[in-house]
Amino acid sequence: MIVDVSGYSYSGKGAVMDVLRDFLSVEVHQKEFEFLLVRATDGLYDLRSTIVQNPSDIRNDMAIRRFCILTKYLAAQPTSFWEPKSLFRPPGQNYTKIFPGFQRATEAFIRRICSTSLQYWPFPALYDQSLVAMKEKWVNFFQQRRERLKFDSHIDAETFDAAARDYLHEVLLGSLRIDTKAIVTSNMLEFYNPRVFLDAIQPCKLVVVDRDPRGIYCSDPKTKDSFDKEEIACKFISDFRYYRCDKFIEALDHPNILRFQFEDLFLNFEAATSSLGEFLELERGVIRRHFSPEKSRDNFKPWKTKRNSKAIQLIEDELRDFLVL
């Protein structure tokens, strides 16, 4: 089973992932690692939206091309001065090392969702970068109607979802020990509208972590030193309300989605971890090796020394319904 821990910026996802490290037969990715294959621009979510919901020959071809480019960047090694070529491409995510067989699984997925043909197909040239575009023009000048590879995809939602499900499970679960019951990753799905893709890749569960707005404000590097700047606090309040408006909250109403409050780990650790275990149908270990509410007490109420600041007072006035304590 895939377990994704997602949520809002600085809401405490890392703490929940540490808690899950103490569950039995569970593998957990590093907190700093975000699984971008689904939600990144041109990722699986965008690919599905095009092929299933808004298809055309041109859009399908370009969506598949962009997805292939994204997977190459994800597979590449991180930027390094020892590899000069890496300085001229987006930062690699090292998927080839983290997920053995990633490239093979990607190629198999592409073959399942499309076919290819050679024909005169000029549309990809619209998105070529300057040097590639110049080369294309020279080739076209000396060679009339040059053929190029075209991706054709005419599949329905059921076919795409089956291919995406097998692909993700192969990438995330393919190299794990046979006794592993779940892999826990971070920010694979977003809280905006996760239900369609969540249903497509079952078995998968999503834990969305939220936190008292004062705790988020004190933890976010963009705001934690701005306690006397009213305009920054007002922007924070506006963003906080938007991300928790009815349309996004209603999108989380799903049997495989759990809304989890960060502060519950400190108010009643046993009850909070039991609710996680029941939702995920996983057994929690006895020893608290990776997360202890006693040792993490400083993260519980980081605003307590700033209660009289303009920002905290404004948040308490404007976001009263979201305060936990």
QUIHUMO-V340900 format. One record per residue. N is the residue number from 0. RES is the residue in three letters. SS is DSSP state (A for helix, B for strand, O for the rest). PSI is psi in whole degrees, 0 to 359 (none if undefined). OMEGA is omega in whole degrees, 0 to 359 (none if undefined). Layout:
N | RES | SS | PSI | OMEGA
N | RES | SS | PSI | OMEGA
//
This chain:
0 | MET | O | 144 | 175
1 | ILE | B | 132 | 175
2 | VAL | B | 122 | 178
3 | ASP | B | 128 | 175
4 | VAL | B | 113 | 184
5 | SER | B | 189 | 178
6 | GLY | B | 208 | 187
7 | TYR | O | 158 | 181
8 | SER | O | 131 | 175
9 | TYR | O | 36 | 180
10 | SER | O | 356 | 177
11 | GLY | O | 24 | 179
12 | LYS | A | 321 | 182
13 | GLY | A | 322 | 179
14 | ALA | A | 318 | 179
15 | VAL | A | 321 | 178
16 | MET | A | 322 | 176
17 | ASP | A | 320 | 177
18 | VAL | A | 317 | 183
19 | LEU | A | 341 | 177
20 | ARG | A | 337 | 180
21 | ASP | O | 1 | 175
22 | PHE | B | 151 | 184
23 | LEU | O | 143 | 175
24 | SER | O | 39 | 181
25 | VAL | B | 136 | 172
26 | GLU | B | 136 | 183
27 | VAL | B | 129 | 176
28 | HIS | O | 160 | 175
29 | GLN | O | 145 | 184
30 | LYS | O | 329 | 183
31 | GLU | O | 346 | 184
32 | PHE | O | 126 | 175
33 | GLU | O | 132 | 181
34 | PHE | O | 101 | 192
35 | LEU | O | 357 | 188
36 | LEU | O | 331 | 183
37 | VAL | O | 305 | 193
38 | ARG | O | 346 | 179
39 | ALA | O | 152 | 174
40 | THR | O | 131 | 183
41 | ASP | O | 11 | 177
42 | GLY | O | 195 | 184
43 | LEU | A | 324 | 180
44 | TYR | A | 312 | 178
45 | ASP | A | 321 | 180
46 | LEU | A | 316 | 178
47 | ARG | A | 318 | 181
48 | SER | A | 322 | 180
49 | THR | A | 305 | 188
50 | ILE | A | 323 | 185
51 | VAL | A | 318 | 190
52 | GLN | A | 335 | 185
53 | ASN | O | 58 | 190
54 | PRO | O | 152 | 166
55 | SER | O | 161 | 181
56 | ASP | A | 317 | 182
57 | ILE | A | 311 | 182
58 | ARG | A | 317 | 180
59 | ASN | A | 314 | 180
60 | ASP | A | 312 | 182
61 | MET | A | 324 | 179
62 | ALA | A | 320 | 179
63 | ILE | A | 319 | 177
64 | ARG | A | 314 | 181
65 | ARG | A | 323 | 177
66 | PHE | A | 318 | 179
67 | CYS | A | 320 | 178
68 | ILE | A | 316 | 179
69 | LEU | A | 315 | 182
70 | THR | A | 329 | 176
71 | LYS | A | 319 | 178
72 | TYR | A | 319 | 179
73 | LEU | A | 324 | 182
74 | ALA | A | 335 | 186
75 | ALA | O | 158 | 176
76 | GLN | O | 155 | 177
77 | PRO | O | 159 | 180
78 | THR | O | 134 | 182
79 | SER | B | 139 | 176
80 | PHE | O | 341 | 179
81 | TRP | O | 349 | 176
82 | GLU | B | 88 | 187
83 | PRO | A | 326 | 181
84 | LYS | A | 331 | 183
85 | SER | A | 341 | 180
86 | LEU | A | 344 | 185
87 | PHE | A | 19 | 177
88 | ARG | O | 162 | 176
89 | PRO | O | 154 | 182
90 | PRO | O | 128 | 177
91 | GLY | O | 155 | 181
92 | GLN | O | 1 | 173
93 | ASN | O | 30 | 181
94 | TYR | A | 329 | 180
95 | THR | A | 324 | 179
96 | LYS | A | 319 | 183
97 | ILE | A | 321 | 182
98 | PHE | O | 86 | 178
99 | PRO | O | 134 | 182
100 | GLY | O | 8 | 182
101 | PHE | A | 313 | 182
102 | GLN | A | 320 | 178
103 | ARG | A | 316 | 180
104 | ALA | A | 323 | 179
105 | THR | A | 315 | 179
106 | GLU | A | 320 | 179
107 | ALA | A | 321 | 178
108 | PHE | A | 315 | 180
109 | ILE | A | 319 | 180
110 | ARG | A | 329 | 181
111 | ARG | A | 330 | 186
112 | ILE | A | 354 | 182
113 | CYS | O | 168 | 170
114 | SER | B | 169 | 181
115 | THR | B | 155 | 177
116 | SER | B | 156 | 175
117 | LEU | B | 123 | 180
118 | GLN | B | 170 | 174
119 | TYR | B | 115 | 187
120 | TRP | O | 90 | 190
121 | PRO | O | 349 | 192
122 | PHE | A | 324 | 178
123 | PRO | A | 335 | 180
124 | ALA | A | 339 | 179
125 | LEU | A | 337 | 185
126 | TYR | A | 6 | 180
127 | ASP | O | 146 | 174
128 | GLN | O | 171 | 192
129 | SER | A | 311 | 182
130 | LEU | A | 319 | 178
131 | VAL | A | 320 | 179
132 | ALA | A | 319 | 179
133 | MET | A | 318 | 178
134 | LYS | A | 318 | 180
135 | GLU | A | 319 | 181
136 | LYS | A | 321 | 178
137 | TRP | A | 318 | 179
138 | VAL | A | 316 | 180
139 | ASN | A | 331 | 180
140 | PHE | A | 323 | 183
141 | PHE | A | 347 | 183
142 | GLN | O | 116 | 186
143 | GLN | O | 136 | 173
144 | ARG | O | 60 | 179
145 | ARG | O | 132 | 179
146 | GLU | B | 149 | 176
147 | ARG | B | 166 | 184
148 | LEU | B | 135 | 177
149 | LYS | B | 134 | 177
150 | PHE | B | 125 | 179
151 | ASP | B | 127 | 178
152 | SER | O | 120 | 178
153 | HIS | O | 71 | 184
154 | ILE | O | 159 | 180
155 | ASP | O | 177 | 183
156 | ALA | A | 319 | 182
157 | GLU | A | 318 | 180
158 | THR | A | 315 | 179
159 | PHE | A | 314 | 184
160 | ASP | A | 321 | 178
161 | ALA | A | 319 | 179
162 | ALA | A | 317 | 180
163 | ALA | A | 319 | 179
164 | ARG | A | 311 | 180
165 | ASP | A | 322 | 180
166 | TYR | A | 309 | 181
167 | LEU | A | 319 | 180
168 | HIS | A | 325 | 177
169 | GLU | A | 317 | 181
170 | VAL | A | 311 | 188
171 | LEU | A | 328 | 187
172 | LEU | A | 347 | 190
173 | GLY | O | 329 | 185
174 | SER | O | 11 | 182
175 | LEU | O | 161 | 176
176 | ARG | O | 152 | 186
177 | ILE | O | 336 | 181
178 | ASP | O | 3 | 179
179 | THR | O | 127 | 182
180 | LYS | O | 336 | 183
181 | ALA | B | 148 | 171
182 | ILE | B | 131 | 181
183 | VAL | B | 122 | 178
184 | THR | B | 177 | 187
185 | SER | B | 132 | 173
186 | ASN | O | 37 | 173
187 | MET | O | 316 | 178
188 | LEU | O | 155 | 178
189 | GLU | O | 163 | 182
190 | PHE | O | 355 | 184
191 | TYR | O | 306 | 181
192 | ASN | O | 72 | 188
193 | PRO | O | 351 | 194
194 | ARG | A | 317 | 184
195 | VAL | A | 311 | 181
196 | PHE | A | 327 | 177
197 | LEU | A | 316 | 178
198 | ASP | A | 327 | 185
199 | ALA | A | 335 | 189
200 | ILE | O | 27 | 178
201 | GLN | O | 147 | 4
202 | PRO | O | 125 | 180
203 | CYS | B | 141 | 177
204 | LYS | B | 149 | 184
205 | LEU | B | 127 | 174
206 | VAL | B | 117 | 180
207 | VAL | B | 116 | 186
208 | VAL | B | 131 | 176
209 | ASP | B | 170 | 187
210 | ARG | O | 156 | 173
211 | ASP | O | 131 | 184
212 | PRO | A | 330 | 179
213 | ARG | A | 323 | 178
214 | GLY | A | 320 | 178
215 | ILE | A | 316 | 181
216 | TYR | A | 320 | 182
217 | CYS | A | 341 | 184
218 | SER | A | 336 | 183
219 | ASP | O | 122 | 180
220 | PRO | O | 334 | 181
221 | LYS | O | 340 | 186
222 | THR | O | 344 | 191
223 | LYS | O | 342 | 178
224 | ASP | O | 21 | 184
225 | SER | O | 50 | 184
226 | PHE | O | 345 | 180
227 | ASP | O | 13 | 180
228 | LYS | O | 100 | 186
229 | GLU | A | 324 | 183
230 | GLU | A | 325 | 178
231 | ILE | A | 320 | 178
232 | ALA | A | 321 | 179
233 | CYS | A | 320 | 177
234 | LYS | A | 318 | 178
235 | PHE | A | 315 | 181
236 | ILE | A | 317 | 179
237 | SER | A | 314 | 179
238 | ASP | A | 318 | 181
239 | PHE | A | 314 | 180
240 | ARG | A | 318 | 182
241 | TYR | A | 312 | 184
242 | TYR | A | 347 | 179
243 | ARG | O | 24 | 177
244 | CYS | O | 167 | 189
245 | ASP | A | 319 | 186
246 | LYS | A | 328 | 178
247 | PHE | A | 321 | 179
248 | ILE | A | 318 | 178
249 | GLU | A | 329 | 179
250 | ALA | O | 345 | 180
251 | LEU | O | 3 | 179
252 | ASP | O | 92 | 187
253 | HIS | O | 141 | 182
254 | PRO | O | 340 | 180
255 | ASN | O | 18 | 176
256 | ILE | B | 130 | 177
257 | LEU | B | 124 | 172
258 | ARG | B | 120 | 188
259 | PHE | B | 131 | 181
260 | GLN | B | 123 | 183
261 | PHE | O | 316 | 184
262 | GLU | O | 339 | 180
263 | ASP | A | 335 | 178
264 | LEU | A | 336 | 181
265 | PHE | A | 327 | 181
266 | LEU | A | 320 | 179
267 | ASN | O | 85 | 186
268 | PHE | A | 316 | 183
269 | GLU | A | 315 | 180
270 | ALA | A | 320 | 182
271 | ALA | A | 314 | 181
272 | THR | A | 329 | 176
273 | SER | A | 320 | 178
274 | SER | A | 323 | 175
275 | LEU | A | 314 | 181
276 | GLY | A | 318 | 179
277 | GLU | A | 318 | 180
278 | PHE | A | 316 | 183
279 | LEU | A | 349 | 183
280 | GLU | O | 46 | 180
281 | LEU | O | 154 | 183
282 | GLU | O | 132 | 180
283 | ARG | B | 139 | 176
284 | GLY | O | 167 | 184
285 | VAL | O | 321 | 186
286 | ILE | O | 134 | 177
287 | ARG | O | 81 | 183
288 | ARG | O | 327 | 190
289 | HIS | O | 338 | 177
290 | PHE | O | 130 | 176
291 | SER | O | 122 | 179
292 | PRO | O | 331 | 179
293 | GLU | O | 317 | 181
294 | LYS | O | 339 | 182
295 | SER | O | 18 | 186
296 | ARG | A | 331 | 181
297 | ASP | A | 338 | 180
298 | ASN | A | 357 | 187
299 | PHE | O | 308 | 180
300 | LYS | O | 70 | 184
301 | PRO | O | 348 | 182
302 | TRP | O | 357 | 189
303 | LYS | A | 334 | 178
304 | THR | A | 0 | 182
305 | LYS | A | 22 | 186
306 | ARG | O | 332 | 183
307 | ASN | O | 4 | 181
308 | SER | O | 157 | 180
309 | LYS | A | 317 | 185
310 | ALA | A | 311 | 183
311 | ILE | A | 319 | 178
312 | GLN | A | 321 | 179
313 | LEU | A | 318 | 178
314 | ILE | A | 317 | 180
315 | GLU | A | 328 | 179
316 | ASP | A | 316 | 188
317 | GLU | A | 334 | 184
318 | LEU | O | 36 | 184
319 | ARG | A | 322 | 183
320 | ASP | A | 345 | 183
321 | PHE | A | 356 | 180
322 | LEU | O | 138 | 182
323 | VAL | O | 326 | 187
324 | LEU | O | none | none
//
